[in-house]
Amino acid sequence: MTSRPVLRRRRRTKIIATLGPASSTAEVLAKLHLTGADVFRLNFSHGSHEDHAARIGIIRDLEKRFGRPIGILADVQGPKLRVGRFQAGRVALQTGQGFTLDLNPTPGDARRVQLPHPEIIEAAGIGTTLLLDDGKLRLRVTRKREDRLETEIVTGGPLSDRKGVNVPDVALPIPALTQKDRADLDFALEHGVDYIGLSFVQRPEDVAEAKAIAAGRAWIMTKMEKPQALENLDAILELSDAVMVARGDLGVELPPEEVPLAQKRIVRAARALGRPVVVATQMLESMISAPAPTRAEASDVATAVFDGADAVMLSAETAAGQYPYEAVNIMDRIVARVEQDPGWRAGIEASRPEPERATADAIAAAARQIAHTISASAICAFTASGATALRVARERPEAPVLGLTTSLATARRLAVCWGVHALLVGETHTMTETVARATRIAMTEGFATHGTEVVVVAGIPFGQAGTTNALRVAHVS
């Protein structure tokens, strides 16, 4: 990458900003990146391939301009389950009355409507709960036929055409990737995105299918948004490259009091495995139309940081809101302030997972401990695939982590990883050369000064993934 002014964050937790109508020009994206956005999210539920291609092009131009790797997350839509249409476009469902969901495409009324998803009818049973319109209406199945479900309206209200259907009680025999998703996935991979946000995951096989398609061209970021995924959490995380706590959809199918506990459980499990974990949805929701967040929203962002999340995400706030810069700026300020608090560091120390019984994990744990003992200016992790930097970041060290790699794809993927300042570097062939390069980069990037020390972590033989086995302490001179 070209010579440039050093762009260094004052925080460890990363920020993801979603792009949309409010954030589509080079000028806006440059300002969002300078303000604090480390990763940009493309939401494939909206916009055309041409729109997304233009934004990818702008991001890659920014990357060259600033000389910093920028991550791109392509979030695919997943199956959208909806009711059909009504004769008048809208009905009012009364609590306690009956309502039928069937396969008949005839526009519905207050007694029935089409449910164009035979998989739901097949999977549901007596007593199954159906949620309509983001959970605003609740139905309970009282009778099941081959072509319809007869229900009792538990919570009524207005219902209009094509509103969504959620079935929290059962695993649906529906794949996570629709035909649209597959086309979007092919497009995103061809355009070199760094992460694929995978929606509607219920079982490990859903992740395995996406990984097979990606074939290493991007990391799979599994979105935890269904109760069935929580039931298979450990197996899903093992297959995932990263994970997102998608609280909006999760909050539809889970009772509200369960969502904070689910968030903490997912973050804790992801950290234990060293998988980057993102907390998303409605973090600064009021800033879609207001220049400042509520105090509750500020506390919500702070909670994710205290939990040890790798990144926090803005959705409509930057995609369609009136104050995209202000949203990124205040999120940056909240995160930085929390990370200055002694209680945050104490919590991070107390929640650090035990290293696995492997050489690479032992080296990463030792690097953190040595850096702490000698007050090292930085930990320089040479990494081919990103695994070494991820292992060091899993330790949540006090010293900044420089993720040094010969792979631009790896540098971009590390943009979502806690505390990692990723840089593209040339190859080294000996430990002496590696240490010399580490100290020089730590100096030029502003992490070290003359007379300080850095910890260098690498793998021998050099350039071979999965060989983290060497540690050096280097004096910067």
N, C-alpha and C positions, 0 to 999 in steps of 0.2 A: 504494500500500500504506500501511497505517496507521503512525503513529508507534510506535517500538518500541526496546528496547535493541539496540545494535549487536551482531550476532553475526558475529565475524570470525575466520576460521581462522588458525592460526599456521603453516600449510604451504601449498604450491602444488599438490601432487598430491592429487586428490580421492579420496573413499571412497564406494563403492557398497555398500549393505547389502541383502541379499535378505530379503524378508518371508515369514513362514510361521506355523506354529502357535506358535512361541516369540515372535513379534513381530507381534501383530495388534491390540493395543489402543492407544488414543490415548496412554495414559500411557507405554507401552513405546516407541512411535514417537517421542514427544517427547523421551524420554531418549536414544534412539539419535541423533536429529538434533543435540541439544545436545552429545552426546559426540563427534560427528564425522561422521555420515553425511550426505553432500551429495546423494546420489541414492538412491532406493529402487527395488529391482527386484521386479517381480511375475513369478513363475515360472508360466507357463500350462501347464506339465506337471502341475501340482498345483492343487487348489482349484477352486471353482466361480466362475462369473461374479459371483454374489452376494457371495462372499468378496472378490473383487478389487474390486468396486464399493465395498464397505464400506471397504477400505483406501485406495482412491483418495480417498474422501470425507474420511477422517481426515487424510491428507496435505495435502489442500487446506485443511482447517481449520487445520492446523499452520502452513501457509504464511501464512495471514492473521494468526494469533496472533503469529508471530515476525517477520512482515514481510519474509521472505526467500524468494526463489524456490527451490523444491525440485524437482528433476528426478524423473520417474517413467519407469522402463524396463519395458516389457512384453515379456517374453522368450517368444516362441512356440515350441512344442515341436518342430516339424518332423517328418518321417517317422520312425517307429520301426519298424525292421526286426527281426522276431523269428521264432524257430522256433515250431512248434506245441506240442502237449501230448504227454506220454508216458503209457503205460498205468498205470504206477506213480507217475507224477508226477516221476520222477527216474531217471536211468541213470548208469552209470559208463562212460566211453569210454576204451578202452585204446590207448595209443600204438602205432602200427604197423598197427592193424587198419583195415578199411574201414568207411565210414559213408555212407549215402545221404540226400540232402536232396531231397524230391520234393513234388509238389503234392497228394498224397493226404491228405485230412483225417483219416484214421484215426489214432488215438493211436499214437505211436511206441514203439520199444524200443531196445536197444543196437545195432541194425543200421541203423535208419532213423528219420526224423522228417519231418513236414511242414515245408516252407519256403513259406509262403503269399505268395511274392513272385516271380511269373514273370519280373519284370524282372531279378532277380539271375541266374536261370537263363539268361536270354537274353544277358546281358552277360558272364557268366563264360566262361572258356576253360580249356583244359588248362594246369595249373600255377597257376591263380588261387588266391590265399590267401583263406580265409574265417576270420574270427575270431568266436568265440562267447563270450558272457558277459563282456563288457568286455575281450576279448582273453585271457582265461584259457586258452581252448582254441583250438588252431590246426589247421585242416584244409587240405589241398591237393587241388584238383580233378584227378582222374586220368582221368575219362571224363564226357562230356556227352551227355545225351539231350534230347529236346524237352521232357520233363516232369520231368527230374531231373538232379541232379549226383551222380556217384559220387566219393567223396573218400577220401584216406588221412588218418588221424589223426596229425598231426605232434606235437602236444602234447595228451595226454589229460587226463581228470579228470572230476569230477561235472558233470552237466548236467541242469537241471530245466526245468519248463514255462516257455514264453514268454520265454526268455532272448534277449538281443539278438544281432544278426548285424551284423558290419562287413565290408566288402569294400574293403580299402585299395588294391588294385591297379588298379581300373578305375572309370571314371566311370559311374554308374548312370543310366539314362534315367528318373529319378524327379524330379518337381518339388520345389522346396524347401518349397512351401506345400501342406499337405493341406487337406481340407475343414474339419477341425477348426481348423487354423491360420487359414483364411480367416474363420471365424466369430469366432475369438478376436481377429483383427486388426480386424474391423469393430467389435467391442465396445470394444477398446482405443482405437481412433481416435474413436469416439463419446464416450468418456469423457475425451478430451483428454490422453492420455499424451504424453510428450515424445520417447521413443525406442522403436523397435521392434527387439528383438533377433531377428535373422533366422538360423535354424538351417539346417543341411544345405546350405549354399551350396557348389556345385561350379563354377559358371561365372558370368560376368558377367550373363547373362540372368536368373538367379535374383534378383539384386539389382534389376535393371531392372523385373521384374514387381512386386516389393514396393513399389518407389518409385512405380510407376504407381497402385497401389492407395492408397498413403498420400497421394499428390497434395499433398505439402507440409505435410500436417497433423501429421507427426512426422518426426524424423530416423530414417533406417535405419541401425542399428548391426549391421554384418555380423559374424557369429561365424565366426572362422577355426577350423574344427574338422575339416576333411578335407584330405588330401594334394592332391586335385584343385584345391582353392581356392588352395593355395600355388603350383601350376603357373600359375594365372591371377591371381596376386597384384596386379600393377600395374593390370590392367583392372578387377578387382573393387574395388580401392581408389578408383579414379577415379570409380566410380558410387556408392560408399558415402558416407554423411555422417559415419560413425564406424565403428570396428572394435573387435572384442573378440578377444583371444587366449584361446580357449576350450580351455585345456590339458588338461582332463579327456578330452574326446572326441578331441582331437588326439593325445593320448598313447596312445589305444587303437590308432589306425591307423598311427602313426609309431613307430619304435624309440625307446626312452627317451632314448638319447643324442642324438637329432635334435631333441627338443622344445625344449631351451634355445636352440639355434641358430635354430629356427623363430621362437621368441618374439622374439629380437633382430632377426631379419630383418623381421618384421611391424612391430615398433615403429619401426624405422629408416625403413621405407618409408612408414608412416603419418605420421610426423613430417615427412618430406620434402614430403609433399603437404598438410600442415596439417590432417590428419584426426585428431580426438581418438581416442586408442587406450587401451583398457582391458586390463589383465592380470588374468585370472580363474582360479578353480578351485583348491581345496586350498591356499590361501595360508596359512591358520591352521587346518588341518583338525583338529589334535589338540584345539583349543578347543571342539569340539562337546561334549566330555565332560571337559575339563580347564580350570582357570582361568587357565592360562598357556600360551603356545606353546612349541614346541621351539626350540632355537637355530637349527636348520636352517630352520625356517619364518620366523623373524625375518630371516634372511639372504635368503630368497626374496623377501620383501616389499621389502627394501632393494635387491635386484638390479633389480626392476622400477622403483624410483625412480631408481636410477643410470642405467638405460637411457633414462629420460626419458618414461615412460608418463604419460598424462594422469590416469589413475585406476587404483586397485586395488580388487578386489571380494571381498566375503565372500559365501559361498553358504549352505551348511547351518549354518555357524557362527552366523549370526544368524537363519536361518529355523527351525531345529529344535534348535539347540544349547542347552546348559544355561547358557552364559555369553555371551549376545549383547552386553551392554554392555561386558564386559571385552574381547571380541574387537575391537569398534570402538575402544575406548580404547587398547589396545596397538598396533593398526594406526596410529592417529593418532600415537602416541608414536614409533613406529619411523620413520614418514614424516618427522615434524618433525625428528627427530634426524639423519637422513641429510641432509636439506636444510640443516642447519647445518654440514655437513662441507665444508671447502675442496675436497676431492677431488671432491665431487658437483658443485660449481659449475664446477670445471676441466673435468670430463667433459662437462657440458652445453655449455660454451663450445666445446669441441673438436668436438662432434657437431652443431653448429648447421648446418642446411642452407643452401645459398646461396639468396638471394631470387630469385624468378622475375622475368623482364623485364617487369614490369607496374608501373604507377604505384602501385597499392595496396600491393604488396609492397615497393617502394622506400620508401614512407612508413612502413610498419611497421618495416623495418630501420633507417631513420633515427631513428624514435622510440626504439627500443632503444638505439642508440648515443648519442643526445643525453641520454637519461635516465641512462645510465651516466656520461657525461662530467660532467654537472652534479649528479650524485647526487640526481636528482629523487625526490620522495616517492611519486609514482605516475604511471602512464600512464593517462589517461582516454580510452577508446575509445568514441566514440559510434557505435552500430551498429544498423541496422534489421533485417537478417537474421541477424546474428551473425558475418558474414564478416570484418568489420574486427577484432573481438575475437579471432577465430581466427587471423588473420594476425599480430597482435601477439603472441599466446600462442605461436605457432610459433617466434618469435624467442627464447623463453625468457628474457625480460629479468629483470634483478635487481630492478627496481622492480615493485611490485604493479600489476596491471592491473584497472582498473575498467571493466567492460563496461556501458555506459549505453545503455539502449534504451527506446523507447516501446512495445515489444511484450512483453507478459507471456510469450507463447510462446517468444520468443527468449531472454528472461532465464532461463527454466526450462531451456532446452536448453544454455545456457552453464554450467549447474551441473556438467557433466561435464568442462569444459575447463580445462586446466592453468592455475593461477594467476589465473583470472578471478573477480573478485568482482562478480557481476552485480546490477544494480539497475534497477528500473523508474522511468523519469523522464518528465517532460512534454516536449512538443515545444519545440524552439528554432527560430528563423527567421533568425538572423544569427550570424556567428562571434563577435561581441562577447558576445552573449547566451549562446552555447554555452560560451565560456571562463569566463564568470562562474558559470554553473551547475556546471561541472566543478570549479572551485576550492571552491565552497561545499560540494558533495557530498564532495569529498576531505577537507574539514575535519570535516564532521558524521559521516562514517564512520570517523574516526580515523586516516586515512592521512597527512594533512598537518597542519601547524601554521603559525601566522603566521610569515612570513619565508621559508618553503620554496618550492620550485618544483614544478610539475607539467607534464607534457607532454600536450597535448591533440591527439587525432587524430579527424578527422571527414571527412564528405563533403559537398561542395556541388554541386548543390542539396541542402538538408537533407531528411531523411526518405526519400530515394530509395536503394534498395539498390544496392550495387556501385559506389559513387562515391567511395571513399576517396581523397581528393586534397589534404587540407589538414592542416597540422601547425602548432601554436603552442606556445611555451613561456610559461607563465603564472606570475606571482608571486602567492603566496597572502598576502593582506593582510586 
